[in-house]
Amino acid sequence: MTAHPRAAQLQADPAQAGSALVVSRLAKSFDGRPVLTGLDFTVRAGVATALIGANGSGKSTLMKCLIRLIEPSAGQITMLGQDVLSLSPRALRAFRSQVGVVWQKHNLVPRLSALSNVVHGVQSRMSGPRTWFQSLAPAAVRAQALACLDRVGLADRALQRVDSLSGGQAQRVAIARMLMQEPRIILADEPDASLDPQSGQEVMRLLADLARQDGLTLIIISHRMEHTLEFSDHILGLQQGRIVMDRPTRGVDAALLRRFFEHQD
């Protein structure tokens, strides 16, 4: 795979030398029960950060708070230079177009082709029937979608229905769709959770490589200790809704991480 043409521009941009995300005193409670308690951390631009913790530690809640899929109870989130919690609905939609999200469940349209599903990623920038199917999409959009499929190794499956693909291939289509957004930051919530070990390894490596090639910030929830050690530059460890580890991955060993992966499914 070759580097995305925007990579050099992003890496040369002085803004990329700073912080992509600053979280201050972030808290979230459900029905009076605290799930996140006073979180403070910074994610540097262009860095791959692993967010780890046992089940129930608050990882997915934090990820959803970052883009206001759920509203925090208190605190401040500054992402890509914007005060996320103060954004109006219209400004929030525009902001989210800069954030590529990869979930455990890829949420593709099963009966449509891989190419049509990837074309859907352009809906963050344009709307209407011409974004529904690859056959209706403008030539430039189809070409971009094919290029995104090529980057994830699936250009030869462009016209194949998604429901005929393997789980790992479907997740790659979801990643290609995310690339169509031309994001500045990627949030990935256990993208390998439903995959076999080999496919999971390939998906994690793909995300890490794409982020590095394009100079993007990557925040990834991992449920496998070996992936945390191999694919991240920095680690944030959550326990009972609090950040208890915030350090570079270099020098961290499995023994130190083991407590964050206890009671995982």
Secondary structure in CASP SS format (residue, H / E / C, confidence):
PFRMAT SS
TARGET T0000
AUTHOR 0000-0000-0000
METHOD secondary structure of the structure
MODEL  1
M C 1.00
T C 1.00
A C 1.00
H C 1.00
P C 1.00
R C 1.00
A H 1.00
A H 1.00
Q H 1.00
L H 1.00
Q H 1.00
A H 1.00
D C 1.00
P H 1.00
A H 1.00
Q H 1.00
A H 1.00
G C 1.00
S E 1.00
A E 1.00
L E 1.00
V E 1.00
V E 1.00
S E 1.00
R E 1.00
L E 1.00
A E 1.00
K E 1.00
S E 1.00
F E 1.00
D C 1.00
G C 1.00
R E 1.00
P E 1.00
V E 1.00
L E 1.00
T E 1.00
G E 1.00
L E 1.00
D E 1.00
F E 1.00
T E 1.00
V E 1.00
R E 1.00
A C 1.00
G C 1.00
V C 1.00
A E 1.00
T E 1.00
A E 1.00
L E 1.00
I E 1.00
G C 1.00
A C 1.00
N C 1.00
G C 1.00
S C 1.00
G C 1.00
K H 1.00
S H 1.00
T H 1.00
L H 1.00
M H 1.00
K H 1.00
C H 1.00
L H 1.00
I C 1.00
R C 1.00
L C 1.00
I C 1.00
E C 1.00
P C 1.00
S C 1.00
A E 1.00
G E 1.00
Q E 1.00
I E 1.00
T E 1.00
M E 1.00
L C 1.00
G C 1.00
Q E 1.00
D E 1.00
V H 1.00
L H 1.00
S H 1.00
L C 1.00
S C 1.00
P H 1.00
R H 1.00
A H 1.00
L H 1.00
R H 1.00
A H 1.00
F H 1.00
R H 1.00
S C 1.00
Q C 1.00
V E 1.00
G E 1.00
V E 1.00
V E 1.00
W C 1.00
Q C 1.00
K C 1.00
H C 1.00
N C 1.00
L C 1.00
V C 1.00
P C 1.00
R C 1.00
L C 1.00
S E 1.00
A H 1.00
L H 1.00
S H 1.00
N H 1.00
V H 1.00
V H 1.00
H H 1.00
G H 1.00
V H 1.00
Q H 1.00
S H 1.00
R C 1.00
M C 1.00
S C 1.00
G C 1.00
P H 1.00
R H 1.00
T H 1.00
W C 1.00
F C 1.00
Q C 1.00
S C 1.00
L C 1.00
A C 1.00
P C 1.00
A H 1.00
A H 1.00
V H 1.00
R H 1.00
A H 1.00
Q H 1.00
A H 1.00
L H 1.00
A H 1.00
C H 1.00
L H 1.00
D H 1.00
R H 1.00
V C 1.00
G C 1.00
L C 1.00
A H 1.00
D H 1.00
R H 1.00
A C 1.00
L C 1.00
Q C 1.00
R E 1.00
V H 1.00
D H 1.00
S H 1.00
L C 1.00
S C 1.00
G H 1.00
G H 1.00
Q H 1.00
A H 1.00
Q H 1.00
R H 1.00
V H 1.00
A H 1.00
I H 1.00
A H 1.00
R H 1.00
M H 1.00
L H 1.00
M C 1.00
Q C 1.00
E C 1.00
P C 1.00
R C 1.00
I E 1.00
I E 1.00
L E 1.00
A E 1.00
D E 1.00
E C 1.00
P C 1.00
D C 1.00
A C 1.00
S C 1.00
L C 1.00
D C 1.00
P H 1.00
Q H 1.00
S H 1.00
G H 1.00
Q H 1.00
E H 1.00
V H 1.00
M H 1.00
R H 1.00
L H 1.00
L H 1.00
A H 1.00
D H 1.00
L H 1.00
A H 1.00
R H 1.00
Q H 1.00
D H 1.00
G C 1.00
L C 1.00
T E 1.00
L E 1.00
I E 1.00
I E 1.00
I E 1.00
S C 1.00
H C 1.00
R C 1.00
M H 1.00
E H 1.00
H H 1.00
T H 1.00
L H 1.00
E H 1.00
F H 1.00
S C 1.00
D C 1.00
H E 1.00
I E 1.00
L E 1.00
G E 1.00
L E 1.00
Q E 1.00
Q C 1.00
G C 1.00
R E 1.00
I E 1.00
V E 1.00
M E 1.00
D E 1.00
R E 1.00
P E 1.00
T C 1.00
R C 1.00
G C 1.00
V C 1.00
D C 1.00
A H 1.00
A H 1.00
L H 1.00
L H 1.00
R H 1.00
R H 1.00
F H 1.00
F H 1.00
E C 1.00
H C 1.00
Q C 1.00
D C 1.00
END
